[in-house]
Amino acid sequence: MYTANREYIKRFGPGRIIEHWLNAGVFVLLVITGLAQKFHGYDISQWIILLFGGIDTTRVVHRYSGIALGILTFQHILVASFGILFSRWQPSMIIHLKDFRDAVDNIRYYLGLSEHPARCDRYDYKQKFEYWGVVIGGMLMVATGLALWFPTVVTRLLPGQLIPVAKALHTNEALLAFLVIVTWHIYNAIFSPEVLPLDTVIFTGKISRERMVHEHPLEYERITGIKLPPHHEGHAAAEEAGTPSS
């Protein structure tokens, strides 16, 4: 699953990279067309709606982008479930008690109360919480979006009060997702001191050995068979472990 050279370790295959950018593209379309409708009184919203050819076209683009999101979410869950059940994939995105301990350990590290950050595996607690927010939020958006698209069908089977509830959930979850992506994901991918000026992993699929040692030491130990020193840190740790890092 991994191939290593002198400097980089393969972290993601082409499938995961393509899936990420498809999700990103669909998300951008949904945000632009959805928030333009939610805040339709603003000049920029009117400009966006006119850019798409009017409110009817904007709604069509939004709805079919929602279908694309549903397909991407469903295929992701299906592929992940098949991989875990039949291909012996590790369920590395499952949240454990250790993730909460890691969060506390990192807070202590950032405050100078600990000498080293948390020892994380393939995904750290921030990545796991963001991942589940995207997956669960995506399912909620698809379900509520379908209810708003076909209200007469839904109210034949369920109480009519569900429609305004679905509208509130849909619009507020959309705004929350937008704010989380802008303030959390974009920061971690671009502005965080550890990746500035840009995290290139999702473009190349590869992570530097130094960064792997720093951010995912447990995974590094597992895939290389090299035991890191207790207080690992970048190049020094890799060299102490007997593997040159550059």
C-alpha positions as CSV (number, residue, x, y, z in Angstrom):
1,M,0.0,0.0,0.0
2,Y,2.9,2.3,0.6
3,T,6.1,2.9,-1.4
4,A,8.9,4.9,0.1
5,N,11.9,6.6,-1.4
6,R,14.6,8.7,0.2
7,E,12.3,11.6,1.1
8,Y,8.7,10.8,0.6
9,I,6.2,8.1,1.6
10,K,3.1,7.4,-0.5
11,R,0.0,8.2,1.5
12,F,-2.9,8.3,-1.0
13,G,-3.6,6.6,-4.3
14,P,-5.1,8.2,-7.4
15,G,-8.6,7.1,-6.4
16,R,-8.6,9.0,-3.1
17,I,-7.1,12.1,-4.8
18,I,-9.8,12.1,-7.5
19,E,-12.5,11.5,-5.0
20,H,-11.3,14.4,-2.9
21,W,-11.3,16.9,-5.8
22,L,-14.7,15.7,-7.1
23,N,-16.1,16.3,-3.6
24,A,-14.4,19.7,-3.5
25,G,-15.9,20.7,-6.9
26,V,-19.4,19.6,-6.0
27,F,-19.1,21.3,-2.6
28,V,-18.1,24.6,-4.2
29,L,-21.1,24.5,-6.6
30,L,-23.5,23.7,-3.8
31,V,-22.1,26.5,-1.6
32,I,-22.3,29.1,-4.3
33,T,-25.7,28.2,-5.6
34,G,-27.2,27.4,-2.2
35,L,-26.0,30.5,-0.2
36,A,-27.0,32.7,-3.1
37,Q,-30.5,31.5,-2.6
38,K,-30.4,31.7,1.2
39,F,-29.0,35.3,1.1
40,H,-30.8,36.3,-2.1
41,G,-31.2,39.9,-0.9
42,Y,-27.5,40.7,-1.3
43,D,-26.1,42.2,-4.4
44,I,-23.4,39.5,-4.8
45,S,-26.2,36.8,-4.5
46,Q,-28.1,38.5,-7.3
47,W,-25.0,38.6,-9.4
48,I,-24.4,34.9,-8.8
49,I,-27.9,34.0,-9.7
50,L,-27.8,36.1,-12.9
51,L,-24.4,34.5,-13.7
52,F,-26.0,31.1,-13.7
53,G,-28.9,32.3,-15.9
54,G,-31.6,33.1,-13.4
55,I,-33.1,31.5,-10.3
56,D,-34.6,28.5,-12.1
57,T,-31.2,27.5,-13.5
58,T,-29.5,28.2,-10.2
59,R,-31.9,25.8,-8.5
60,V,-31.4,23.1,-11.2
61,V,-27.6,23.4,-10.8
62,H,-27.9,23.2,-7.0
63,R,-30.2,20.2,-7.1
64,Y,-28.1,18.2,-9.5
65,S,-25.0,19.1,-7.6
66,G,-26.8,17.6,-4.6
67,I,-27.4,14.4,-6.5
68,A,-23.7,14.3,-7.4
69,L,-22.9,14.7,-3.7
70,G,-25.3,11.9,-2.8
71,I,-23.6,9.6,-5.3
72,L,-20.1,10.4,-4.1
73,T,-21.1,9.9,-0.5
74,F,-22.9,6.6,-1.2
75,Q,-20.0,5.2,-3.2
76,H,-17.5,6.3,-0.6
77,I,-19.5,4.5,2.2
78,L,-20.0,1.4,-0.1
79,V,-16.3,1.2,-1.1
80,A,-15.1,1.7,2.5
81,S,-17.5,-0.9,3.8
82,F,-16.5,-3.4,1.2
83,G,-12.8,-2.8,1.8
84,I,-13.1,-3.2,5.6
85,L,-15.4,-6.3,5.3
86,F,-13.7,-8.2,2.5
87,S,-10.3,-6.6,1.7
88,R,-9.0,-6.3,5.2
89,W,-8.7,-2.6,5.2
90,Q,-8.0,-1.0,8.6
91,P,-11.0,1.1,9.8
92,S,-8.6,3.9,10.5
93,M,-11.3,6.6,10.6
94,I,-13.0,5.1,13.6
95,I,-13.0,7.5,16.6
96,H,-11.4,6.0,19.7
97,L,-10.9,7.2,23.3
98,K,-7.3,7.7,22.4
99,D,-8.3,10.5,20.0
100,F,-9.7,12.5,22.9
101,R,-6.5,11.9,24.8
102,D,-4.5,13.0,21.9
103,A,-6.4,16.2,21.7
104,V,-5.6,16.9,25.4
105,D,-2.0,15.9,24.8
106,N,-1.7,18.4,21.9
107,I,-3.3,21.2,24.0
108,R,-0.7,20.5,26.6
109,Y,2.1,20.5,24.0
110,Y,0.8,23.8,22.5
111,L,0.7,25.4,26.0
112,G,4.3,24.3,26.7
113,L,3.2,21.8,29.4
114,S,4.5,18.8,27.4
115,E,7.7,18.2,25.5
116,H,6.2,16.4,22.5
117,P,2.9,16.3,20.6
118,A,0.5,13.4,20.6
119,R,1.6,10.2,18.9
120,C,-1.0,9.8,16.2
121,D,-1.6,7.0,13.7
122,R,-2.7,7.2,10.1
123,Y,-5.3,10.0,10.9
124,D,-5.2,12.3,13.9
125,Y,-8.3,13.4,15.9
126,K,-8.7,16.6,13.8
127,Q,-8.9,14.7,10.6
128,K,-11.3,12.1,12.0
129,F,-13.7,14.7,13.4
130,E,-13.6,16.6,10.2
131,Y,-14.1,13.4,8.1
132,W,-17.2,12.4,10.1
133,G,-18.6,15.9,9.9
134,V,-18.4,15.7,6.1
135,V,-19.9,12.2,5.9
136,I,-22.7,12.7,8.3
137,G,-23.3,16.3,7.1
138,G,-23.4,15.1,3.5
139,M,-26.0,12.4,4.4
140,L,-28.1,15.1,6.2
141,M,-27.8,17.5,3.3
142,V,-28.9,14.9,0.8
143,A,-31.9,13.7,2.9
144,T,-33.1,17.2,3.7
145,G,-32.5,18.4,0.1
146,L,-34.6,15.6,-1.3
147,A,-37.4,16.4,1.2
148,L,-37.3,20.0,0.0
149,W,-37.2,19.0,-3.7
150,F,-40.1,16.5,-3.4
151,P,-42.3,17.9,-0.5
152,T,-45.5,16.4,-1.8
153,V,-44.0,12.9,-1.9
154,V,-42.6,13.2,1.6
155,T,-45.8,14.6,3.1
156,R,-47.7,11.6,1.8
157,L,-45.7,9.4,4.1
158,L,-44.6,11.7,6.9
159,P,-46.1,14.7,8.8
160,G,-46.0,18.0,6.9
161,Q,-44.1,19.7,9.8
162,L,-41.1,17.8,8.5
163,I,-40.7,20.2,5.5
164,P,-39.9,23.4,7.5
165,V,-37.7,21.3,9.8
166,A,-35.8,20.0,6.7
167,K,-35.4,23.6,5.4
168,A,-33.9,24.8,8.7
169,L,-31.6,21.8,8.9
170,H,-30.6,22.1,5.3
171,T,-29.7,25.8,5.2
172,N,-28.1,25.9,8.7
173,E,-26.0,22.7,8.1
174,A,-24.9,24.2,4.8
175,L,-23.7,27.4,6.4
176,L,-22.0,25.4,9.2
177,A,-20.2,23.2,6.6
178,F,-19.1,26.3,4.7
179,L,-17.7,28.0,7.9
180,V,-15.9,24.8,9.0
181,I,-14.3,24.3,5.6
182,V,-13.2,28.0,5.5
183,T,-11.9,28.3,9.0
184,W,-10.7,24.8,9.7
185,H,-9.9,22.8,6.6
186,I,-8.5,25.7,4.6
187,Y,-6.3,26.8,7.5
188,N,-4.9,23.3,8.0
189,A,-4.3,22.8,4.3
190,I,-2.8,26.2,3.5
191,F,-2.1,28.5,6.4
192,S,-0.9,26.1,9.2
193,P,2.8,26.8,10.0
194,E,3.4,23.0,9.5
195,V,2.3,23.1,5.8
196,L,2.7,26.8,4.7
197,P,2.5,27.7,1.9
198,L,0.5,24.6,0.8
199,D,-0.1,21.0,1.8
200,T,0.7,19.1,-1.4
201,V,-0.3,15.7,-0.1
202,I,-3.7,15.7,-1.8
203,F,-2.0,16.7,-5.1
204,T,0.9,14.2,-5.1
205,G,-0.4,11.6,-2.8
206,K,3.0,11.7,-1.0
207,I,4.1,13.0,2.4
208,S,7.6,13.9,3.5
209,R,9.3,11.4,5.8
210,E,9.9,14.2,8.3
211,R,6.3,15.2,8.4
212,M,5.2,11.6,8.7
213,V,7.4,11.1,11.7
214,H,6.1,14.3,13.3
215,E,2.4,14.0,12.6
216,H,1.8,10.2,12.2
217,P,4.6,8.4,14.2
218,L,2.6,5.3,14.9
219,E,1.8,4.8,11.2
220,Y,5.5,5.4,10.4
221,E,6.6,2.8,12.8
222,R,4.1,0.3,11.5
223,I,4.9,0.6,7.8
224,T,8.7,0.8,8.2
225,G,9.2,-1.4,11.2
226,I,11.4,1.3,12.7
227,K,10.9,2.2,16.3
228,L,11.1,5.9,16.9
229,P,12.7,7.4,20.0
230,P,10.3,8.6,22.7
231,H,10.8,12.3,21.9
232,H,10.8,12.1,18.1
233,E,11.2,15.2,16.0
234,G,11.6,15.4,12.3
235,H,14.9,14.6,10.6
236,A,16.7,13.8,13.9
237,A,14.2,11.1,14.8
238,A,14.5,9.5,11.3
239,E,18.3,9.6,11.5
240,E,18.3,8.1,15.1
241,A,16.0,5.4,13.9
242,G,18.5,4.5,11.2
243,T,16.7,5.9,8.1
244,P,18.0,9.0,6.4
245,S,15.3,11.6,5.9
246,S,16.8,13.5,3.0
